[in-house]
Amino acid sequence: MDDRSILRKLATQYMEIATEPGQNLKRQLWRELNSLRAKRPAIYVRAFAWHEMPDSKCHCCDPFFRGIESHFRNEIFRSGFGDDYIIEPWLKIPAVHLCYGWGVAGERHFAEGETKGSYKEDYPLKNLSDITHLRPPVHSIDEEATRQNHESLKSAIGDIIPIEIDRGPAYRMWTGDISTELGHLRGIENFMLDMMDSPDELHALLAFMRDGIFTTHAQAEAAGDWGLICHENQAMPYSMELNDPVPGKTGIQRKELWCFMASQEYTCVSPEMFDEFLLQYQLPILAKFGLTAYGCCEDLTRKISLLKKIPNLRRIAVSPFAKLESCVAQAGQDYVLSYRPSPADMVSYGFDESRIRKILRRDFAICRDSYFDVTLKDVETVQNDPERIRKWVRVVRDELESSL
């Protein structure tokens, strides 16, 4: 079977799933949850060790088509989990951007013979004075390369599934929260020392990054490149306050969109220094959006009081490292908590159903009066068991029904 035939078969399967009536029920659930009106928590499987699944094997020869094939296979496989993830009836592909990064990059050194996993980075900013080597980012799209990608897919599967180009700026999510890129540019240990040894120079670097990200967002808005498919909240970006993500709707303002940021590299930084050396620089960027989701794997227990300064904050991550009871008490019913149990406890090392139920029962009792979802993420292994995630979702749903 050639590449085109492979994609057409998968696109047809995908659209059959995406147009099922149950997808609309999930949309309504997320709208209500994210608007603090939910009748029940949502369940969201964000990661599931896809590389271990037999279905992950791809057959397309063209690298671009192979990426699309992997996306379709991933979505089709995960549609059987039984969680509240939404399969959207369109295919989103990114525009090709001409400007990435900050003009410098550090080499990543992996263990011998490895090309993935952990690595040691040779940070490009050896000293804070090296800020002069940084390039202010701009929002710039390679229109010809973007057109070619779109046309190649449209000719192959455009009669089966709508294909939408995401023309939003390159500096979003991990490239737009300052924290992630600062870790790559300077190194976590180094910038923590900078807070004490060279605070003024660090402030200058953070201001440079804030202004660069903010500028690309404004440039994209002026160019009409933000679209309703640009929502980002590390969940399903539906709410009653904002328009749903849909294709074909561009030229919108940031105030019509969800924004997501995190501060994982600041995990070991005190609340006071987090506020001084990160949050104050994120705030102007976040304030332009309609709603904000904050946090990923970091423990935000002692920082929620500061996060409340974000005027449009709606979702807060509660990682496995956080103190759940304290987070619930601080959030009250003013925010949605993204409760994230440890994947090690849930699915990664055996599947002890009685232990899983005990953990969930304990934590659901704490969350009982809150608005929350149950998010499974950072799953690096399920020990090659393709049924484990499905079983986990059934257990979670059962415990939610009996606990709330």
C-alpha positions, 0 to 999 in steps of 0.5 A: 500500500502506498503512502496516499492509500495508507493516509486515506484509510486512516483518515476515513477511520479517524473521521468516523470516530471524530463525528460520533455523537459522543464527541459532543457530549464530551465537549459539553462536559469540558465546557461546564467543567472549565466554566465551574459548572460541571456535574462530574469531573472529566477524565483525560489520558494525556500520555500512554507510552505510545511507543510501546503499542503495536499500533504505533508502527508506521509504514509511510515512506515520506517523512512528512506523511509518516508524521501524519500517519503516526498522528492518525494511528495515535488518535484512533488507538486512544479513542478506545480508552473510554476517557473524555478526550475529544477527537476533533473532526479536522487535521491541524498542521503547523505553519513553517516558521522562519524564526525559532529560538533566540539566535543561540543554541546549546549542544545536547549530549546523550549517553553513549549510543543513545539519541533520546531520553535524558541529556546534558546540555551545553548551555549557550549563555555561559555568562549573563553578559552573553545576552548580547548574542541573543536575537529578538524573535519575530513572527515570520512564516515561510509561506511557500513551505507552508503551502506545499505541506498543505497542498500535499496533504490536501491532494492526498486526503483533503476530500476526507478531512478538513486540513487546517494550518495553525498560523499562531506564533512559534513562541507558545506553550513550552517556547512561550512560558519563559521558564522552559527556554531559560532552562535551555539557555542558561541552565537551572543551577546557573539561573538559581545562582544568578538570583543571588549573585547577579539579580539585575542581569537576570532581570534584564534577561527575563525582560528580554525574553518577556518582550520577545514573546509578547512581541511575536504574539502581538505581531501574529495578532496584527497579521490575523494569524491567531485562530480558534484552533490556537487554544492551549490549556493542556486539556480540552480547551472548551468553556462557556466564556470562549468560542470553541476551537473550530477550523477556518476561523482566523483573525481573532484576538488573544482575548478569545483564546486559552493560554497555557504556561508552566514553571517546571524549572522553578520547582526548587525556587521559593515562592518569593523568588518565583514571583520576582524572577518569573511570574511578574514576567509571565503576567503581561503575556498571560493577561492578553488572553481570555483564560489561563491554565497554569502548571505541569509537573511542578509542585505549585502548593506554595505558589497558588496564592501568587498564581491568583494574581493572574487575572484570567486564571482558570485551571491549576495543575496539581502534580503528584508532588503537590500537597493535594489537601492544601491545593484544594483548600486554596483553590476552593471553587474558584478554579479547576484543579487538574488532579494528576496522580503519579503514573508510577502508582497508576499504570507504569509498574504493574497494575495493582487495582486495589492499591489504585482504588485506595489512592483514588478513593482517598484523593477523591474524598479530598477533592469532593467539593472542588471542580477537578479533572483526573489527568494521567500524564508523563507515562513513560511505560505501561510495560508493553500492556496495550490494555492497561490504560483502558483498565485504568480509565474504567477503575477511575470512572467507577471510583468517581461514580461511587465517591462523588 
